[in-house]
Amino acid sequence: MKQAENGKIIRLIATIEKDLSDLETLKNEVVEIDIHNTHPRILGSILHDFYTGIEKIFLRVASDLEGGQPQGKSWHKDLLDEMAIGLDGIRPAVIDEELRMRLEEYLRFRHLFRGIYGFQLSQKRLEIIFEDFENIYKDVNHAIKKFIEFLRLIE
């Protein structure tokens, strides 16, 4: 039984590390583009992919360590909120409260992006969101790597 649990943690670490690698690839795409002269639809797609990648990690944590993801209409928000809460005997918080609040902006954008046409996106609003992109990427990357350290201790 212990070996099966270890295998589950090892697999979780490997999949999270792959997701982090994908987020880094996405970050590198952002560095290469001129945000002020890139079509809003492209910028929106990048932001959508970025948050979706982060959410994928959170879903893996919820599924593999907690037995499932939140349910209901607000499950995306509930999942983000839960990642900022430590669960005694299960796991520490994956992100801190300050990062959770910053990621809420990306979650709200993700919902907007999925609900409108690309030509309806505001270039100015996208530029504002992108101003913090590199910092939030670094903070997410740091938080997830710190969480992986925890997982390595329990494997």
Secondary structure, DSSP 8 states (H G I E B T S, - for coil): -HHHHHHHHHHHHHHHHHHHHHHHHHHHHHHHS-GGGS-HHHHHHHHHHHHHHHHHHHHHHHHHHHSS---STTHHHHHHHHHTS-BTTTB--SS-HHHHHHHHHHHHHHHHHHHS-GGGS-HHHHHHHHHTHHHHHHHHHHHHHHHHHHHHHH-
